[in-house]
Amino acid sequence: MTADRRQAGFSLVELVIVIVIGGILAAMIASFIGRPMESAVALNRRAELVDAADTALRRIGRDVKRGLPNSVRVAADGSRLEFVNVWESRAYRGEPGGVYTDAESVLDFGAGGDSQFNLLGRPLPALTAAQLSRIRLVVYNTNPDEFYRHAAVPPAAPAPWVISPSTASVVSIAPVPPGDEYRVTLAAPAIFPYSSPQRRMFLVDGPVSFVCDLANRTLLRFEGYAYAAAQPDLAALRAAATGQVLARDVRQCAFHYLPGTSSRAALLGVDLTLANEAGEQVRLLRQVQLENSP
């Protein structure tokens, strides 16, 4: 026995109608959500630009705040910033006291200089021999030109220098019983011309430079190079050290420095503009107050 059975399903016309209606609905939905999605993507691109610029400016601000007072110098065109990194700073013993009554405990500012004296304060971090060889001592630095000249050109004969000469390298920094002071021993006497009113000594480990390389659209950081009387340019820095890239796609970059006075701190300004492949740009300006009391 046979029965006439109709096959259930869609006809071709119905399928075409469903596809057309589905396309219309998809186009309507896309028109509603497309623009917000494009805005979200654009916002994310701009946020990445802001984050990259802000990270670079924070690094500059953090590093330069650790710099030696009155060691900042900026190139005439504003493309280069240089300062000296401070490893640690401590008070030196200026006169006998307590259990420290021997002559080696006190820093002598006499004509002959001194090669042994004590530092006061919290414990000093341990140093390797390589790190120790880079340390030089600074007392009462007030003039960048004088400082860099003294740092770069060792005296032909013993002379008063605001920074210990390279010939008076640090041999050791060791605790002195009962342990709350540290004895610094130098390879040769250092003659410091001025005593610090606060009896402050800075242990520095070399200059640091930030450079705007607009030709390659990068912001670079250099360290580990030698002191120079004149501020080194980009070619000299590249010949002496490998630069670390802090930011890419740099369109504008400049440093501005206002030296401090007895009544106000020094002021460093950094102007940085970054761009992305979409042609969007972000410009950030930051000012950093710097201690200028040595």
C-alpha positions in Angstrom: 0.0 0.0 0.0 1.5 3.4 -1.0 0.7 6.8 0.3 1.3 10.2 -1.2 3.8 11.9 1.1 4.9 15.5 0.8 8.6 16.3 1.5 8.9 18.9 4.3 11.5 21.7 3.8 12.1 25.2 2.3 11.6 26.1 -1.2 14.3 28.0 -3.1 12.2 31.2 -3.0 11.9 30.9 0.8 15.6 30.3 1.2 16.4 33.4 -0.9 14.0 35.5 1.2 15.6 34.3 4.4 19.1 35.2 3.1 18.0 38.6 2.0 16.3 39.4 5.3 19.3 38.0 7.2 21.6 40.3 5.2 19.5 43.3 5.9 19.5 42.5 9.6 23.3 42.0 9.6 23.8 45.3 7.9 21.6 47.0 10.4 23.4 45.4 13.4 26.9 46.2 11.9 25.9 49.9 11.5 25.0 50.0 15.1 28.1 48.2 16.6 30.7 49.0 13.9 31.3 52.6 15.0 31.7 51.8 18.7 34.1 49.0 17.8 36.2 51.3 15.6 36.2 53.9 18.5 37.3 51.2 20.9 40.2 50.2 18.6 41.2 53.9 18.1 41.1 54.5 21.8 43.3 51.5 22.5 45.9 52.8 19.9 45.9 56.2 21.6 46.2 54.6 25.0 49.3 52.7 23.9 50.8 56.0 22.7 50.1 57.7 26.0 51.5 54.8 27.9 54.7 54.6 25.9 55.3 58.4 26.3 54.4 58.4 30.0 56.7 55.4 30.7 59.6 57.2 29.0 59.0 60.4 30.9 58.7 58.5 34.2 62.0 56.8 33.6 63.7 60.1 32.9 62.2 61.7 36.0 63.1 58.8 38.2 66.7 58.6 37.0 67.4 62.4 37.0 66.1 62.7 40.6 68.8 60.2 41.6 71.4 62.5 39.9 74.2 64.4 41.5 73.0 68.0 42.5 74.3 70.6 40.0 75.4 67.9 37.5 72.6 68.4 34.9 73.5 69.9 31.6 71.4 70.2 28.4 72.6 70.7 24.9 72.0 74.1 23.3 69.4 72.6 20.9 67.6 70.7 23.7 68.3 67.3 22.1 70.5 65.9 24.9 70.4 65.7 28.7 73.3 64.6 30.8 73.7 64.1 34.6 75.8 62.0 37.0 74.2 59.0 38.7 74.5 58.8 42.5 75.1 55.3 43.8 74.7 56.3 47.4 75.1 59.5 49.6 76.2 59.6 53.2 77.4 62.0 55.8 81.2 61.9 56.3 82.8 62.3 59.8 84.0 65.8 60.1 85.4 65.6 63.6 86.2 62.9 66.2 83.4 61.6 68.3 82.2 58.6 70.4 84.5 55.6 69.8 85.8 57.1 66.6 88.6 59.3 67.8 91.5 58.2 65.5 92.7 60.6 62.8 91.7 58.1 60.1 88.0 58.5 61.0 87.9 62.1 60.1 87.9 63.5 56.5 90.8 66.0 56.3 90.3 69.0 54.1 93.9 70.1 54.5 96.4 70.7 51.7 97.6 67.1 51.7 94.1 65.6 51.3 93.0 62.3 52.8 92.9 58.7 51.7 91.0 57.2 54.7 87.9 58.5 56.5 84.5 57.3 57.8 81.0 57.5 56.4 78.0 57.6 58.7 74.5 56.2 58.3 72.7 53.1 57.3 74.6 50.1 56.0 76.0 50.4 52.5 75.2 47.8 49.8 78.0 45.3 48.9 80.0 46.1 45.8 81.9 43.9 43.4 85.5 44.9 42.5 84.3 46.1 39.1 81.6 48.2 40.6 84.0 49.6 43.2 86.4 50.7 40.5 83.7 53.0 39.0 82.9 54.8 42.3 84.2 58.3 42.7 83.5 60.7 45.6 82.1 64.2 45.4 81.9 66.8 48.1 80.0 70.1 47.7 79.6 70.3 43.9 78.1 73.7 43.0 79.1 74.2 39.3 78.5 71.7 36.5 81.3 73.1 34.3 83.8 72.8 37.1 82.6 69.3 38.0 82.9 67.9 34.5 86.3 69.5 34.0 87.5 68.0 37.2 86.0 64.6 36.5 87.4 64.3 32.9 90.9 65.8 33.3 92.9 64.3 36.2 95.2 66.9 37.9 98.9 66.8 36.8 99.8 67.2 40.5 97.7 66.9 43.7 95.2 69.7 43.6 91.8 70.5 45.2 89.1 68.7 43.2 85.3 68.6 43.9 85.4 64.9 42.7 88.1 62.5 43.7 90.5 62.0 40.8 90.6 58.7 38.9 94.0 58.1 40.4 92.5 58.0 43.8 90.3 55.0 43.2 88.2 53.4 46.0 90.1 50.4 47.3 87.5 49.4 49.9 84.5 50.4 51.9 84.3 48.3 55.1 82.4 48.5 58.3 84.3 49.8 61.4 83.5 48.3 64.8 81.1 48.6 66.4 79.7 48.7 62.9 77.6 51.8 62.5 80.3 53.6 60.4 82.1 52.6 57.2 85.8 53.2 56.5 86.6 54.4 53.0 90.1 53.7 51.7 91.4 55.3 48.6 94.4 54.4 46.4 95.8 57.9 46.8 94.8 61.0 48.8 91.9 63.1 47.5 91.9 66.8 48.1 88.5 68.3 48.4 88.4 72.1 48.2 85.2 72.8 50.1 83.6 71.2 53.2 79.9 70.6 52.8 77.8 72.5 55.4 75.7 69.3 55.8 78.9 67.1 55.7 77.4 65.3 52.7 79.4 63.1 50.4 78.1 61.5 47.2 79.4 58.2 45.8 78.8 58.5 42.0 79.3 55.8 39.4 79.3 57.7 36.1 77.4 60.0 33.8 74.0 59.2 32.1 72.6 60.7 29.0 69.2 60.8 27.4 69.2 61.7 23.7 66.5 62.6 21.2 67.5 60.9 18.0 64.9 62.4 15.7 66.6 61.0 12.5 65.7 57.5 13.7 62.6 58.6 15.6 63.9 57.2 18.9 64.6 58.3 22.5 67.8 56.8 23.8 69.5 56.3 27.1 73.3 55.9 27.5 75.4 54.9 30.5 78.8 53.3 31.1 80.9 55.9 29.2 83.7 58.1 30.5 83.3 61.7 31.8 84.0 64.5 29.3 84.6 68.2 29.8 82.2 69.0 27.0 78.9 67.4 26.7 79.2 64.4 24.3 77.0 64.4 21.1 75.1 61.4 19.8 78.0 60.1 17.7 80.4 60.2 20.6 77.9 58.4 22.9 77.3 55.7 20.3 81.1 55.2 19.9 81.5 54.8 23.7 78.3 52.9 24.7 75.2 51.0 23.5 72.1 53.1 23.7 68.9 51.7 25.3 65.7 52.6 23.4 63.1 54.2 25.7 60.6 55.2 23.0 60.0 54.7 19.3 58.1 56.7 16.7 59.3 60.0 18.3 58.1 63.0 16.3 59.3 65.7 18.7 61.6 65.7 21.7 63.3 68.4 23.7 64.8 69.0 27.1 64.7 72.3 29.0 66.7 73.1 32.2 66.4 76.0 34.6 69.3 75.9 37.1 68.4 76.2 40.8 69.3 79.1 43.1 69.6 79.4 46.8 65.9 80.1 47.1 64.4 77.5 44.7 65.0 74.1 43.3 66.3 73.4 39.7 63.6 72.6 37.1 63.9 70.1 34.2 61.2 70.1 31.5 60.8 67.3 29.0 58.6 67.7 25.8 57.8 64.4 24.0 55.6 63.7 21.0 54.9 60.2 19.7 52.9 59.1 16.7 51.6 55.7 15.4 51.0 54.2 11.9 47.5 55.7 11.8 48.9 59.2 12.0 47.6 59.8 15.5 49.9 61.8 17.8 50.2 62.3 21.6 52.2 65.1 23.2 53.2 65.0 26.9 55.1 67.6 28.8 56.6 66.9 32.2 58.5 69.1 34.7 60.7 67.6 37.4 62.0 69.6 40.4 65.6 68.7 41.2 67.5 69.2 44.4 70.4 71.5 44.0 71.7 71.6 47.5 75.0 69.7 47.6 
